[in-house]
Protein backbone atom coordinates (compact mmCIF):
# COMPACT_ATOMS: atom_id res chain seq x y z
CA UNK A 1 0.00 0.00 0.00
CA UNK A 2 1.38 3.37 -1.00
CA UNK A 3 2.04 5.77 1.86
CA UNK A 4 0.35 9.17 1.85
CA UNK A 5 2.02 12.27 3.24
CA UNK A 6 1.06 15.79 4.24
CA UNK A 7 3.46 18.74 3.90
CA UNK A 8 4.11 20.19 7.37
CA UNK A 9 6.86 22.71 6.65
CA UNK A 10 9.04 23.86 3.80
CA UNK A 11 11.49 26.52 2.68
CA UNK A 12 11.95 27.44 -0.96
CA UNK A 13 14.38 30.28 -0.17
CA UNK A 14 12.35 32.68 -2.32
CA UNK A 15 13.27 35.88 -0.46
CA UNK A 16 16.66 37.28 -1.42
CA UNK A 17 19.04 37.91 1.46
CA UNK A 18 19.55 36.02 4.74
CA UNK A 19 17.84 32.73 5.54
CA UNK A 20 14.45 32.81 7.25
CA UNK A 21 15.11 33.21 11.00
CA UNK A 22 11.78 31.57 11.81
CA UNK A 23 13.13 28.32 10.34
CA UNK A 24 16.92 28.40 10.64
CA UNK A 25 19.69 29.02 13.13
CA UNK A 26 23.02 30.07 11.62
CA UNK A 27 26.18 28.65 13.19
CA UNK A 28 29.13 30.88 14.07
CA UNK A 29 31.93 28.59 15.23
CA UNK A 30 35.16 26.93 14.20
CA UNK A 31 35.58 24.13 16.71
CA UNK A 32 36.29 21.31 14.26
CA UNK A 33 32.99 19.70 15.32
CA UNK A 34 34.54 16.43 16.45
CA UNK A 35 35.89 15.74 12.96
CA UNK A 36 38.93 18.06 12.88
CA UNK A 37 37.18 20.09 10.17
CA UNK A 38 39.19 22.98 8.76
CA UNK A 39 36.47 25.59 8.16
CA UNK A 40 35.05 28.35 10.35
CA UNK A 41 31.29 28.64 9.97
CA UNK A 42 30.17 32.26 9.73
CA UNK A 43 26.83 34.06 9.30
CA UNK A 44 28.32 36.48 6.77
CA UNK A 45 26.56 37.06 3.47
CA UNK A 46 29.63 35.90 1.53
CA UNK A 47 29.18 32.46 3.11
CA UNK A 48 25.38 32.22 3.26
CA UNK A 49 22.64 33.94 1.26
CA UNK A 50 19.46 33.37 -0.73
CA UNK A 51 19.16 34.65 -4.30
CA UNK A 52 16.69 33.78 -7.08
CA UNK A 53 15.06 31.11 -4.88
CA UNK A 54 18.34 29.28 -4.25
CA UNK A 55 20.19 28.98 -0.94
CA UNK A 56 23.93 29.45 -1.43
CA UNK A 57 26.32 27.94 1.12
CA UNK A 58 29.71 29.20 -0.02
CA UNK A 59 33.14 28.03 1.12
CA UNK A 60 36.14 30.34 0.73
CA UNK A 61 39.86 29.92 1.22
CA UNK A 62 40.63 32.84 3.53
CA UNK A 63 42.12 33.44 6.94
CA UNK A 64 39.35 33.87 9.51
CA UNK A 65 40.10 33.76 13.21
CA UNK A 66 42.19 30.59 13.65
CA UNK A 67 41.07 28.89 10.41
CA UNK A 68 42.16 29.03 6.76
CA UNK A 69 38.68 28.43 5.32
CA UNK A 70 35.16 29.76 5.87
CA UNK A 71 31.78 28.26 5.10
CA UNK A 72 28.26 28.06 6.54
CA UNK A 73 25.98 25.73 8.47
CA UNK A 74 22.30 26.11 9.32
CA UNK A 75 20.05 24.06 11.61
CA UNK A 76 16.32 23.96 12.29
CA UNK A 77 16.78 23.15 15.99
CA UNK A 78 14.13 24.72 18.22
CA UNK A 79 12.27 26.15 15.22
CA UNK A 80 11.16 23.29 12.98
CA UNK A 81 11.12 19.65 14.02
CA UNK A 82 11.06 16.46 11.96
CA UNK A 83 9.08 13.34 12.83
CA UNK A 84 8.17 10.11 11.09
CA UNK A 85 7.40 10.82 7.47
CA UNK A 86 9.43 12.12 4.55
CA UNK A 87 12.11 14.75 3.94
CA UNK A 88 13.09 16.07 0.51
CA UNK A 89 15.98 18.42 -0.23
CA UNK A 90 16.76 19.49 -3.79
CA UNK A 91 20.44 20.37 -4.02
CA UNK A 92 23.48 20.68 -6.25
CA UNK A 93 26.78 19.57 -4.74
CA UNK A 94 30.15 21.35 -4.86
CA UNK A 95 33.12 19.77 -6.59
CA UNK A 96 36.76 19.68 -5.58
CA UNK A 97 39.16 17.93 -3.25
CA UNK A 98 38.37 18.81 0.36
CA UNK A 99 34.66 19.63 0.12
CA UNK A 100 32.22 17.80 2.39
CA UNK A 101 28.57 18.85 1.92
CA UNK A 102 25.89 17.21 4.05
CA UNK A 103 22.13 17.02 4.54
CA UNK A 104 21.59 15.38 7.90
CA UNK A 105 19.62 15.17 11.13
CA UNK A 106 20.25 14.89 14.86
CA UNK A 107 17.84 14.14 17.69
CA UNK A 108 16.70 17.23 19.57
CA UNK A 109 17.77 15.41 22.74
CA UNK A 110 21.39 16.30 21.90
CA UNK A 111 20.61 19.79 23.23
CA UNK A 112 19.18 18.32 26.44
CA UNK A 113 22.19 16.36 27.64
CA UNK A 114 21.99 13.24 25.46
CA UNK A 115 25.37 13.26 23.78
CA UNK A 116 26.37 12.01 20.35
CA UNK A 117 26.19 9.21 19.29
CA UNK A 118 23.63 8.09 21.89
CA UNK A 119 21.20 10.68 20.52
CA UNK A 120 21.32 9.23 17.00
CA UNK A 121 22.26 10.73 13.63
CA UNK A 122 20.63 10.27 10.22
CA UNK A 123 22.66 11.26 7.16
CA UNK A 124 20.35 11.86 4.20
CA UNK A 125 23.28 12.81 1.96
CA UNK A 126 27.01 13.14 2.43
CA UNK A 127 29.62 13.59 -0.25
CA UNK A 128 33.36 14.17 -0.27
CA UNK A 129 35.06 16.07 -3.05
CA UNK A 130 37.82 13.58 -3.79
CA UNK A 131 35.07 11.14 -4.85
CA UNK A 132 32.63 13.76 -6.02
CA UNK A 133 30.05 11.42 -7.57
CA UNK A 134 29.73 9.17 -4.51
CA UNK A 135 26.62 9.80 -2.42
CA UNK A 136 26.64 8.33 1.09
CA UNK A 137 23.64 7.44 3.27
CA UNK A 138 24.29 6.53 6.92
CA UNK A 139 22.89 5.97 10.39
CA UNK A 140 24.89 6.48 13.58
CA UNK A 141 24.06 5.22 17.06
CA UNK A 142 25.89 4.41 20.29
CA UNK A 143 26.70 0.88 19.12
CA UNK A 144 27.03 1.56 15.40
CA UNK A 145 28.90 4.73 14.42
CA UNK A 146 31.81 5.93 12.31
CA UNK A 147 34.18 6.45 15.23
CA UNK A 148 34.25 2.70 15.86
CA UNK A 149 33.65 1.93 12.17
CA UNK A 150 30.39 0.07 12.75
CA UNK A 151 27.88 2.56 11.29
CA UNK A 152 25.06 1.45 9.03
CA UNK A 153 26.13 3.00 5.75
CA UNK A 154 25.87 2.66 1.99
CA UNK A 155 27.19 4.66 -0.93
CA UNK A 156 26.49 4.76 -4.63
CA UNK A 157 28.24 6.45 -7.53
CA UNK A 158 25.67 8.78 -9.10
CA UNK A 159 27.05 10.67 -12.11
CA UNK A 160 26.22 14.36 -12.41
CA UNK A 161 25.38 15.27 -8.81
CA UNK A 162 27.86 18.17 -8.97
CA UNK A 163 26.49 19.33 -12.35
CA UNK A 164 22.74 19.39 -11.73
CA UNK A 165 20.18 19.64 -8.95
CA UNK A 166 19.01 16.31 -7.53
CA UNK A 167 16.33 15.51 -4.96
CA UNK A 168 17.66 13.73 -1.88
CA UNK A 169 14.81 12.01 -0.07
CA UNK A 170 14.42 10.06 3.15
CA UNK A 171 11.36 8.10 4.30
CA UNK A 172 11.43 7.56 8.07
CA UNK A 173 9.25 5.02 9.83
CA UNK A 174 9.60 3.48 13.31
CA UNK A 175 11.19 0.29 11.99
CA UNK A 176 13.02 1.40 8.85
CA UNK A 177 14.63 4.35 7.08
CA UNK A 178 14.81 4.54 3.26
CA UNK A 179 17.05 6.77 1.15
CA UNK A 180 16.43 7.97 -2.42
CA UNK A 181 18.01 10.20 -5.05
CA UNK A 182 15.69 11.53 -7.75
CA UNK A 183 13.02 9.04 -6.64
CA UNK A 184 15.32 6.04 -7.08
CA UNK A 185 15.62 4.03 -3.87
CA UNK A 186 19.22 3.19 -3.01
CA UNK A 187 19.12 1.62 0.45
CA UNK A 188 16.80 0.73 3.32
CA UNK A 189 18.10 0.30 6.86
CA UNK A 190 15.77 -1.82 9.01
CA UNK A 191 15.59 -1.99 12.80
CA UNK A 192 17.23 -5.20 14.00
CA UNK A 193 18.65 -6.23 10.62
CA UNK A 194 21.76 -8.43 10.68
CA UNK A 195 21.06 -9.19 14.35
CA UNK A 196 21.72 -5.57 15.33
CA UNK A 197 20.64 -4.27 18.71
CA UNK A 198 17.05 -2.99 18.76
CA UNK A 199 17.29 -0.88 21.92
CA UNK A 200 18.05 2.84 21.86
CA UNK A 201 21.74 1.91 21.88
CA UNK A 202 21.37 0.48 18.39
CA UNK A 203 18.23 2.18 17.04
CA UNK A 204 17.71 5.58 18.70
CA UNK A 205 15.77 6.95 15.74
CA UNK A 206 12.66 8.35 17.41
CA UNK A 207 11.30 11.90 16.87
CA UNK A 208 11.80 14.74 17.26
CA UNK A 209 14.88 15.39 15.13
CA UNK A 210 16.12 18.59 13.48
CA UNK A 211 17.65 19.26 10.06
CA UNK A 212 21.19 20.43 9.32
CA UNK A 213 22.60 21.77 6.04
CA UNK A 214 26.31 22.51 5.85
CA UNK A 215 29.44 22.53 3.75
CA UNK A 216 32.46 21.36 5.74
CA UNK A 217 36.03 21.58 4.46
CA UNK A 218 38.71 18.96 5.08
CA UNK A 219 38.73 17.14 8.37
CA UNK A 220 38.96 13.45 9.13
CA UNK A 221 36.76 12.46 6.21
CA UNK A 222 36.91 15.47 3.87
CA UNK A 223 40.66 14.94 3.77
CA UNK A 224 43.27 16.82 1.77
CA UNK A 225 42.18 20.22 0.44
CA UNK A 226 42.95 21.72 -2.97
CA UNK A 227 43.14 25.48 -2.39
CA UNK A 228 42.71 26.14 -6.12
CA UNK A 229 39.04 25.06 -6.14
CA UNK A 230 37.65 27.95 -4.09
CA UNK A 231 35.13 29.42 -3.85
CA UNK A 232 32.82 26.38 -3.86
CA UNK A 233 29.04 26.44 -3.48
CA UNK A 234 26.54 23.98 -2.03
CA UNK A 235 23.23 25.06 -3.59
CA UNK A 236 19.81 24.18 -2.17
CA UNK A 237 16.62 24.78 -4.14
CA UNK A 238 14.14 23.69 -1.48
CA UNK A 239 13.51 21.76 1.72
CA UNK A 240 10.18 19.95 2.19
CA UNK A 241 9.19 18.04 5.32
CA UNK A 242 6.13 15.77 5.37
CA UNK A 243 4.32 13.68 7.95
CA UNK A 244 2.56 10.45 7.15
CA UNK A 245 -1.23 10.43 6.88
CA UNK A 246 -2.53 7.26 8.57
C-alpha positions as CSV (number, residue, x, y, z in Angstrom):
1,X,0.0,0.0,0.0
2,X,1.4,3.4,-1.0
3,X,2.0,5.8,1.9
4,X,0.3,9.2,1.9
5,X,2.0,12.3,3.2
6,X,1.1,15.8,4.2
7,X,3.5,18.7,3.9
8,X,4.1,20.2,7.4
9,X,6.9,22.7,6.7
10,X,9.0,23.9,3.8
11,X,11.5,26.5,2.7
12,X,12.0,27.4,-1.0
13,X,14.4,30.3,-0.2
14,X,12.3,32.7,-2.3
15,X,13.3,35.9,-0.5
16,X,16.7,37.3,-1.4
17,X,19.0,37.9,1.5
18,X,19.5,36.0,4.7
19,X,17.8,32.7,5.5
20,X,14.4,32.8,7.2
21,X,15.1,33.2,11.0
22,X,11.8,31.6,11.8
23,X,13.1,28.3,10.3
24,X,16.9,28.4,10.6
25,X,19.7,29.0,13.1
26,X,23.0,30.1,11.6
27,X,26.2,28.7,13.2
28,X,29.1,30.9,14.1
29,X,31.9,28.6,15.2
30,X,35.2,26.9,14.2
31,X,35.6,24.1,16.7
32,X,36.3,21.3,14.3
33,X,33.0,19.7,15.3
34,X,34.5,16.4,16.5
35,X,35.9,15.7,13.0
36,X,38.9,18.1,12.9
37,X,37.2,20.1,10.2
38,X,39.2,23.0,8.8
39,X,36.5,25.6,8.2
40,X,35.1,28.4,10.3
41,X,31.3,28.6,10.0
42,X,30.2,32.3,9.7
43,X,26.8,34.1,9.3
44,X,28.3,36.5,6.8
45,X,26.6,37.1,3.5
46,X,29.6,35.9,1.5
47,X,29.2,32.5,3.1
48,X,25.4,32.2,3.3
49,X,22.6,33.9,1.3
50,X,19.5,33.4,-0.7
51,X,19.2,34.6,-4.3
52,X,16.7,33.8,-7.1
53,X,15.1,31.1,-4.9
54,X,18.3,29.3,-4.2
55,X,20.2,29.0,-0.9
56,X,23.9,29.5,-1.4
57,X,26.3,27.9,1.1
58,X,29.7,29.2,0.0
59,X,33.1,28.0,1.1
60,X,36.1,30.3,0.7
61,X,39.9,29.9,1.2
62,X,40.6,32.8,3.5
63,X,42.1,33.4,6.9
64,X,39.4,33.9,9.5
65,X,40.1,33.8,13.2
66,X,42.2,30.6,13.7
67,X,41.1,28.9,10.4
68,X,42.2,29.0,6.8
69,X,38.7,28.4,5.3
70,X,35.2,29.8,5.9
71,X,31.8,28.3,5.1
72,X,28.3,28.1,6.5
73,X,26.0,25.7,8.5
74,X,22.3,26.1,9.3
75,X,20.1,24.1,11.6
76,X,16.3,24.0,12.3
77,X,16.8,23.1,16.0
78,X,14.1,24.7,18.2
79,X,12.3,26.1,15.2
80,X,11.2,23.3,13.0
81,X,11.1,19.6,14.0
82,X,11.1,16.5,12.0
83,X,9.1,13.3,12.8
84,X,8.2,10.1,11.1
85,X,7.4,10.8,7.5
86,X,9.4,12.1,4.6
87,X,12.1,14.7,3.9
88,X,13.1,16.1,0.5
89,X,16.0,18.4,-0.2
90,X,16.8,19.5,-3.8
91,X,20.4,20.4,-4.0
92,X,23.5,20.7,-6.3
93,X,26.8,19.6,-4.7
94,X,30.2,21.3,-4.9
95,X,33.1,19.8,-6.6
96,X,36.8,19.7,-5.6
97,X,39.2,17.9,-3.2
98,X,38.4,18.8,0.4
99,X,34.7,19.6,0.1
100,X,32.2,17.8,2.4
101,X,28.6,18.9,1.9
102,X,25.9,17.2,4.0
103,X,22.1,17.0,4.5
104,X,21.6,15.4,7.9
105,X,19.6,15.2,11.1
106,X,20.2,14.9,14.9
107,X,17.8,14.1,17.7
108,X,16.7,17.2,19.6
109,X,17.8,15.4,22.7
110,X,21.4,16.3,21.9
111,X,20.6,19.8,23.2
112,X,19.2,18.3,26.4
113,X,22.2,16.4,27.6
114,X,22.0,13.2,25.5
115,X,25.4,13.3,23.8
116,X,26.4,12.0,20.3
117,X,26.2,9.2,19.3
118,X,23.6,8.1,21.9
119,X,21.2,10.7,20.5
120,X,21.3,9.2,17.0
121,X,22.3,10.7,13.6
122,X,20.6,10.3,10.2
123,X,22.7,11.3,7.2
124,X,20.3,11.9,4.2
125,X,23.3,12.8,2.0
126,X,27.0,13.1,2.4
127,X,29.6,13.6,-0.3
128,X,33.4,14.2,-0.3
129,X,35.1,16.1,-3.1
130,X,37.8,13.6,-3.8
131,X,35.1,11.1,-4.8
132,X,32.6,13.8,-6.0
133,X,30.0,11.4,-7.6
134,X,29.7,9.2,-4.5
135,X,26.6,9.8,-2.4
136,X,26.6,8.3,1.1
137,X,23.6,7.4,3.3
138,X,24.3,6.5,6.9
139,X,22.9,6.0,10.4
140,X,24.9,6.5,13.6
141,X,24.1,5.2,17.1
142,X,25.9,4.4,20.3
143,X,26.7,0.9,19.1
144,X,27.0,1.6,15.4
145,X,28.9,4.7,14.4
146,X,31.8,5.9,12.3
147,X,34.2,6.5,15.2
148,X,34.2,2.7,15.9
149,X,33.7,1.9,12.2
150,X,30.4,0.1,12.7
151,X,27.9,2.6,11.3
152,X,25.1,1.5,9.0
153,X,26.1,3.0,5.7
154,X,25.9,2.7,2.0
155,X,27.2,4.7,-0.9
156,X,26.5,4.8,-4.6
157,X,28.2,6.5,-7.5
158,X,25.7,8.8,-9.1
159,X,27.0,10.7,-12.1
160,X,26.2,14.4,-12.4
161,X,25.4,15.3,-8.8
162,X,27.9,18.2,-9.0
163,X,26.5,19.3,-12.3
164,X,22.7,19.4,-11.7
165,X,20.2,19.6,-9.0
166,X,19.0,16.3,-7.5
167,X,16.3,15.5,-5.0
168,X,17.7,13.7,-1.9
169,X,14.8,12.0,-0.1
170,X,14.4,10.1,3.1
171,X,11.4,8.1,4.3
172,X,11.4,7.6,8.1
173,X,9.2,5.0,9.8
174,X,9.6,3.5,13.3
175,X,11.2,0.3,12.0
176,X,13.0,1.4,8.9
177,X,14.6,4.4,7.1
178,X,14.8,4.5,3.3
179,X,17.0,6.8,1.1
180,X,16.4,8.0,-2.4
181,X,18.0,10.2,-5.0
182,X,15.7,11.5,-7.8
183,X,13.0,9.0,-6.6
184,X,15.3,6.0,-7.1
185,X,15.6,4.0,-3.9
186,X,19.2,3.2,-3.0
187,X,19.1,1.6,0.4
188,X,16.8,0.7,3.3
189,X,18.1,0.3,6.9
190,X,15.8,-1.8,9.0
191,X,15.6,-2.0,12.8
192,X,17.2,-5.2,14.0
193,X,18.7,-6.2,10.6
194,X,21.8,-8.4,10.7
195,X,21.1,-9.2,14.4
196,X,21.7,-5.6,15.3
197,X,20.6,-4.3,18.7
198,X,17.0,-3.0,18.8
199,X,17.3,-0.9,21.9
200,X,18.0,2.8,21.9
201,X,21.7,1.9,21.9
202,X,21.4,0.5,18.4
203,X,18.2,2.2,17.0
204,X,17.7,5.6,18.7
205,X,15.8,6.9,15.7
206,X,12.7,8.4,17.4
207,X,11.3,11.9,16.9
208,X,11.8,14.7,17.3
209,X,14.9,15.4,15.1
210,X,16.1,18.6,13.5
211,X,17.6,19.3,10.1
212,X,21.2,20.4,9.3
213,X,22.6,21.8,6.0
214,X,26.3,22.5,5.9
215,X,29.4,22.5,3.7
216,X,32.5,21.4,5.7
217,X,36.0,21.6,4.5
218,X,38.7,19.0,5.1
219,X,38.7,17.1,8.4
220,X,39.0,13.5,9.1
221,X,36.8,12.5,6.2
222,X,36.9,15.5,3.9
223,X,40.7,14.9,3.8
224,X,43.3,16.8,1.8
225,X,42.2,20.2,0.4
226,X,43.0,21.7,-3.0
227,X,43.1,25.5,-2.4
228,X,42.7,26.1,-6.1
229,X,39.0,25.1,-6.1
230,X,37.7,28.0,-4.1
231,X,35.1,29.4,-3.8
232,X,32.8,26.4,-3.9
233,X,29.0,26.4,-3.5
234,X,26.5,24.0,-2.0
235,X,23.2,25.1,-3.6
236,X,19.8,24.2,-2.2
237,X,16.6,24.8,-4.1
238,X,14.1,23.7,-1.5
239,X,13.5,21.8,1.7
240,X,10.2,20.0,2.2
241,X,9.2,18.0,5.3
242,X,6.1,15.8,5.4
243,X,4.3,13.7,7.9
244,X,2.6,10.4,7.1
245,X,-1.2,10.4,6.9
246,X,-2.5,7.3,8.6
